[in-house]
Amino acid sequence: MIIRGMNLPLIVACVVIILALIILPLIVSYKAEKKDKSNKNEWDKIKVYGNKINNKTREKY
């Protein structure tokens, strides 16, 4: 299956690069999700944002 003329280090380097491109975003997103300690779901975030906007509006009048 190995194409003639391609040496082993080139193939290994390509495999490592492909694995890095797959695994790196997974690690970054996992750390970002773990960093968010509030662990609120989307509806709770919307509720908090809505209350914030309502309070700003009430202060104007």
C-alpha positions in Angstrom: 0.0 0.0 0.0 2.9 2.4 0.5 3.6 4.3 -2.7 7.1 3.8 -4.0 9.4 6.7 -3.6 7.8 8.0 -0.4 10.1 7.4 2.5 8.9 6.4 6.0 9.7 9.7 7.8 7.5 11.6 5.3 4.6 9.3 5.9 5.0 9.4 9.7 5.2 13.2 9.6 1.9 13.4 7.6 0.2 11.1 10.0 1.4 13.1 13.0 0.2 16.4 11.4 -3.2 14.9 10.6 -3.6 13.6 14.1 -2.6 16.9 15.5 -5.2 18.7 13.4 -7.9 16.4 14.7 -7.0 16.2 18.3 -5.9 19.8 19.0 -9.3 21.4 18.5 -10.9 18.7 20.7 -8.4 19.5 23.5 -9.0 23.3 23.2 -12.7 23.0 23.3 -12.6 20.6 26.2 -10.4 23.1 28.2 -12.7 26.0 27.3 -15.8 24.0 28.4 -14.1 23.0 31.6 -13.0 26.6 32.3 -16.6 27.7 32.2 -17.3 26.9 35.9 -20.9 28.3 35.9 -22.1 25.2 33.8 -25.3 27.0 33.1 -27.4 25.7 30.3 -28.4 27.9 27.4 -31.9 28.8 28.9 -30.3 30.0 32.1 -27.9 32.2 30.2 -30.7 33.7 28.2 -32.7 34.4 31.4 -29.7 36.2 33.0 -29.1 38.2 29.9 -32.8 39.2 29.6 -32.9 40.3 33.2 -29.8 42.4 32.7 -31.5 44.1 29.7 -34.7 44.6 31.6 -32.9 46.2 34.6 -31.1 48.6 32.2 -34.4 49.6 30.6 -36.0 50.2 34.0 -33.2 52.4 35.1 -33.8 54.7 32.1 -37.3 55.6 33.2 
